[in-house]
Amino acid sequence: MFCCVVMLCAVTIITLTVSNANQITDACIRSADSTIPCTKLRGSRGNIPGWTEIVAPAREASIFWHNMWIACGRPHTDIVSDIMRKTRLQYHAAKQESDIVNSRFVAAICENTGWPPKS
């Protein structure tokens, strides 16, 4: 920011700086809206980015072990029931939409900026 002895001049420069900041912010928001994928509201049954890579394998494993548990007669204390509970827990943990979106966002930023530095 520039300094000026005359008060009117300083106010004008500050106003121009704030105006430029607003233009930059508006440009960033427009750019983000057009480039960053976003999901629809959960009620509209939109797609969750990262579902195929992160959640689908956990879902398939959970379904497999649930069907195996049913085929074994639904035991309460057995290795099959333990595995079924574990895979169900992993699937429900993988379904957390905010975690998926946040991890993909951080990964994208790290790829584009080269942070953290590689040793």
Residue pairs with C-beta under 8 A, 6 or more apart in sequence:
1 13
1 14
1 17
2 13
3 10
4 10
4 13
36 105
37 49
39 46
39 47
39 48
39 49
39 97
39 101
40 46
40 47
42 97
48 55
48 97
48 100
48 101
49 100
49 101
49 104
50 100
50 101
50 103
50 104
51 100
54 94
54 100
55 91
55 94
55 95
55 100
58 87
58 90
58 91
58 93
58 94
59 91
59 94
61 87
61 90
61 91
62 84
62 87
62 88
62 90
62 91
64 87
65 80
65 83
65 84
65 87
65 88
66 84
66 87
66 88
68 80
68 83
68 84
69 75
69 80
69 81
69 84
72 78
72 80
74 81
75 81
94 100
109 115
110 116
